[in-house]
Amino acid sequence: MQEIADNSVKSPSELVTMPESTKLRIKTPLYLAVMLGMLAFSCKEEIKFPDEPTIKLVSAVTSVEQNQLGTDVNRTVLTFSFTDGDGDIGLSEVQTAAPFDFNLFVIRIAIKDGVDQNPELLKFRIPVLKPSAGNTGIQGELDVQLDVISITFPEDSLRYELYLLDRALNSSNIISTSTISLQ
């Protein structure tokens, strides 16, 4: 067997030879089209919402607990989702004068023997909520805890309605719970 000494430096293309039919050919226009298509589909599209806030009831969970005095407290936690197209939900600490003193309104409607009694308006403040980077709209969920002390509430059941205002004073829709039985 005869050895052939070849001390010349070979280029990578000389080391591997493939038949012409098996070589991978990338056509520049096709490659660019595929890459641009992938880039376009990988970008998140901004979701658009109406400028007026919209809310939906997610859940109303009730429980009976005892306060520090041993009195039964009917606790309801309302969870609702919200959207707002211009992202202006919430009040800053310096916004305290009407009409910017409150921005979440809950109407507690007491029910006795199936008849609605006088509704009670409860007012709350939602702090400023910031949209995520690159978005003007905002969406999320909020919880509101509402307590009723059984001794001071002679009615047998109640329901809640709620709505919110954004900083442009746009009102959301009104959502309602079903009737909640008190124990």
Contacts in CASP RR format, 6 or more apart in sequence:
PFRMAT RR
TARGET T0000
AUTHOR 0000-0000-0000
METHOD contacts of the structure
MODEL  1
MQEIADNSVKSPSELVTMPESTKLRIKTPLYLAVMLGMLAFSCKEEIKFP
DEPTIKLVSAVTSVEQNQLGTDVNRTVLTFSFTDGDGDIGLSEVQTAAPF
DFNLFVIRIAIKDGVDQNPELLKFRIPVLKPSAGNTGIQGELDVQLDVIS
ITFPEDSLRYELYLLDRALNSSNIISTSTISLQ
46 134 0 8 1.000
46 135 0 8 1.000
46 136 0 8 1.000
46 137 0 8 1.000
47 135 0 8 1.000
47 137 0 8 1.000
47 139 0 8 1.000
48 85 0 8 1.000
48 137 0 8 1.000
49 83 0 8 1.000
49 84 0 8 1.000
49 85 0 8 1.000
49 137 0 8 1.000
49 138 0 8 1.000
49 139 0 8 1.000
50 83 0 8 1.000
50 85 0 8 1.000
51 84 0 8 1.000
51 85 0 8 1.000
51 86 0 8 1.000
51 166 0 8 1.000
51 168 0 8 1.000
51 170 0 8 1.000
52 84 0 8 1.000
52 166 0 8 1.000
52 170 0 8 1.000
52 171 0 8 1.000
52 172 0 8 1.000
53 82 0 8 1.000
53 83 0 8 1.000
53 84 0 8 1.000
53 89 0 8 1.000
53 164 0 8 1.000
53 165 0 8 1.000
53 166 0 8 1.000
53 170 0 8 1.000
53 171 0 8 1.000
53 172 0 8 1.000
54 82 0 8 1.000
54 83 0 8 1.000
54 84 0 8 1.000
54 172 0 8 1.000
54 173 0 8 1.000
55 80 0 8 1.000
55 81 0 8 1.000
55 82 0 8 1.000
55 162 0 8 1.000
55 163 0 8 1.000
55 164 0 8 1.000
55 172 0 8 1.000
55 173 0 8 1.000
55 175 0 8 1.000
56 80 0 8 1.000
56 81 0 8 1.000
56 82 0 8 1.000
56 175 0 8 1.000
57 78 0 8 1.000
57 79 0 8 1.000
57 80 0 8 1.000
57 175 0 8 1.000
57 176 0 8 1.000
57 177 0 8 1.000
58 79 0 8 1.000
58 80 0 8 1.000
58 81 0 8 1.000
58 141 0 8 1.000
59 77 0 8 1.000
59 78 0 8 1.000
59 79 0 8 1.000
60 76 0 8 1.000
60 77 0 8 1.000
60 78 0 8 1.000
60 79 0 8 1.000
60 160 0 8 1.000
60 177 0 8 1.000
60 178 0 8 1.000
60 180 0 8 1.000
61 76 0 8 1.000
61 77 0 8 1.000
61 79 0 8 1.000
62 74 0 8 1.000
62 75 0 8 1.000
62 76 0 8 1.000
62 77 0 8 1.000
62 180 0 8 1.000
63 74 0 8 1.000
63 75 0 8 1.000
64 72 0 8 1.000
64 73 0 8 1.000
64 74 0 8 1.000
64 75 0 8 1.000
64 183 0 8 1.000
65 72 0 8 1.000
65 73 0 8 1.000
65 75 0 8 1.000
66 72 0 8 1.000
66 73 0 8 1.000
67 73 0 8 1.000
67 149 0 8 1.000
71 149 0 8 1.000
71 150 0 8 1.000
71 151 0 8 1.000
72 149 0 8 1.000
72 150 0 8 1.000
72 151 0 8 1.000
72 183 0 8 1.000
73 147 0 8 1.000
73 148 0 8 1.000
73 149 0 8 1.000
73 150 0 8 1.000
74 147 0 8 1.000
74 148 0 8 1.000
74 149 0 8 1.000
74 150 0 8 1.000
74 153 0 8 1.000
74 180 0 8 1.000
74 182 0 8 1.000
74 183 0 8 1.000
75 145 0 8 1.000
75 146 0 8 1.000
75 147 0 8 1.000
75 148 0 8 1.000
76 145 0 8 1.000
76 146 0 8 1.000
76 147 0 8 1.000
76 148 0 8 1.000
76 160 0 8 1.000
76 177 0 8 1.000
76 180 0 8 1.000
77 143 0 8 1.000
77 144 0 8 1.000
77 145 0 8 1.000
77 146 0 8 1.000
78 106 0 8 1.000
78 143 0 8 1.000
78 144 0 8 1.000
78 146 0 8 1.000
78 160 0 8 1.000
78 162 0 8 1.000
78 177 0 8 1.000
79 141 0 8 1.000
79 142 0 8 1.000
79 143 0 8 1.000
80 141 0 8 1.000
80 142 0 8 1.000
80 144 0 8 1.000
80 162 0 8 1.000
80 175 0 8 1.000
81 139 0 8 1.000
81 140 0 8 1.000
81 141 0 8 1.000
82 89 0 8 1.000
82 138 0 8 1.000
82 139 0 8 1.000
82 140 0 8 1.000
82 141 0 8 1.000
82 142 0 8 1.000
82 164 0 8 1.000
82 172 0 8 1.000
83 137 0 8 1.000
83 138 0 8 1.000
83 139 0 8 1.000
83 140 0 8 1.000
84 137 0 8 1.000
84 138 0 8 1.000
84 139 0 8 1.000
84 166 0 8 1.000
85 136 0 8 1.000
85 137 0 8 1.000
85 138 0 8 1.000
86 136 0 8 1.000
86 137 0 8 1.000
86 166 0 8 1.000
86 168 0 8 1.000
87 129 0 8 1.000
87 131 0 8 1.000
87 136 0 8 1.000
87 137 0 8 1.000
87 138 0 8 1.000
87 166 0 8 1.000
88 166 0 8 1.000
88 167 0 8 1.000
88 168 0 8 1.000
89 103 0 8 1.000
89 126 0 8 1.000
89 128 0 8 1.000
89 129 0 8 1.000
89 138 0 8 1.000
89 164 0 8 1.000
89 166 0 8 1.000
89 167 0 8 1.000
90 103 0 8 1.000
90 125 0 8 1.000
90 126 0 8 1.000
90 127 0 8 1.000
90 128 0 8 1.000
90 129 0 8 1.000
90 166 0 8 1.000
90 167 0 8 1.000
91 100 0 8 1.000
91 102 0 8 1.000
91 103 0 8 1.000
91 125 0 8 1.000
91 126 0 8 1.000
91 127 0 8 1.000
91 128 0 8 1.000
91 167 0 8 1.000
92 127 0 8 1.000
92 128 0 8 1.000
93 127 0 8 1.000
95 101 0 8 1.000
95 167 0 8 1.000
99 165 0 8 1.000
99 169 0 8 1.000
100 167 0 8 1.000
101 123 0 8 1.000
101 125 0 8 1.000
102 123 0 8 1.000
102 124 0 8 1.000
102 125 0 8 1.000
103 124 0 8 1.000
103 125 0 8 1.000
103 126 0 8 1.000
103 164 0 8 1.000
103 165 0 8 1.000
103 166 0 8 1.000
103 167 0 8 1.000
104 123 0 8 1.000
104 124 0 8 1.000
104 125 0 8 1.000
104 126 0 8 1.000
104 142 0 8 1.000
104 144 0 8 1.000
104 162 0 8 1.000
104 163 0 8 1.000
104 164 0 8 1.000
105 121 0 8 1.000
105 122 0 8 1.000
105 123 0 8 1.000
105 124 0 8 1.000
105 162 0 8 1.000
105 163 0 8 1.000
105 164 0 8 1.000
105 165 0 8 1.000
106 121 0 8 1.000
106 122 0 8 1.000
106 123 0 8 1.000
106 124 0 8 1.000
106 144 0 8 1.000
106 146 0 8 1.000
106 160 0 8 1.000
106 161 0 8 1.000
106 162 0 8 1.000
107 119 0 8 1.000
107 120 0 8 1.000
107 121 0 8 1.000
107 122 0 8 1.000
107 160 0 8 1.000
107 161 0 8 1.000
107 162 0 8 1.000
108 119 0 8 1.000
108 120 0 8 1.000
108 122 0 8 1.000
108 146 0 8 1.000
108 148 0 8 1.000
108 158 0 8 1.000
108 160 0 8 1.000
109 116 0 8 1.000
109 117 0 8 1.000
109 119 0 8 1.000
109 120 0 8 1.000
109 158 0 8 1.000
109 159 0 8 1.000
109 160 0 8 1.000
109 161 0 8 1.000
110 116 0 8 1.000
110 117 0 8 1.000
110 118 0 8 1.000
110 119 0 8 1.000
110 120 0 8 1.000
110 153 0 8 1.000
110 155 0 8 1.000
110 157 0 8 1.000
110 158 0 8 1.000
111 117 0 8 1.000
111 155 0 8 1.000
111 156 0 8 1.000
111 157 0 8 1.000
111 158 0 8 1.000
111 159 0 8 1.000
111 179 0 8 1.000
112 154 0 8 1.000
112 155 0 8 1.000
112 156 0 8 1.000
113 156 0 8 1.000
114 156 0 8 1.000
114 157 0 8 1.000
117 155 0 8 1.000
122 146 0 8 1.000
124 144 0 8 1.000
126 142 0 8 1.000
126 164 0 8 1.000
129 138 0 8 1.000
130 138 0 8 1.000
131 137 0 8 1.000
131 138 0 8 1.000
132 138 0 8 1.000
144 162 0 8 1.000
146 160 0 8 1.000
148 158 0 8 1.000
148 182 0 8 1.000
150 182 0 8 1.000
150 183 0 8 1.000
153 182 0 8 1.000
155 182 0 8 1.000
156 181 0 8 1.000
156 182 0 8 1.000
157 179 0 8 1.000
157 180 0 8 1.000
157 181 0 8 1.000
157 182 0 8 1.000
158 179 0 8 1.000
158 180 0 8 1.000
158 182 0 8 1.000
159 176 0 8 1.000
159 177 0 8 1.000
159 178 0 8 1.000
159 179 0 8 1.000
159 180 0 8 1.000
160 176 0 8 1.000
160 177 0 8 1.000
160 180 0 8 1.000
161 174 0 8 1.000
161 175 0 8 1.000
161 176 0 8 1.000
161 177 0 8 1.000
162 174 0 8 1.000
162 175 0 8 1.000
163 171 0 8 1.000
163 172 0 8 1.000
163 173 0 8 1.000
163 174 0 8 1.000
163 175 0 8 1.000
164 171 0 8 1.000
164 172 0 8 1.000
165 171 0 8 1.000
165 172 0 8 1.000
166 172 0 8 1.000
END
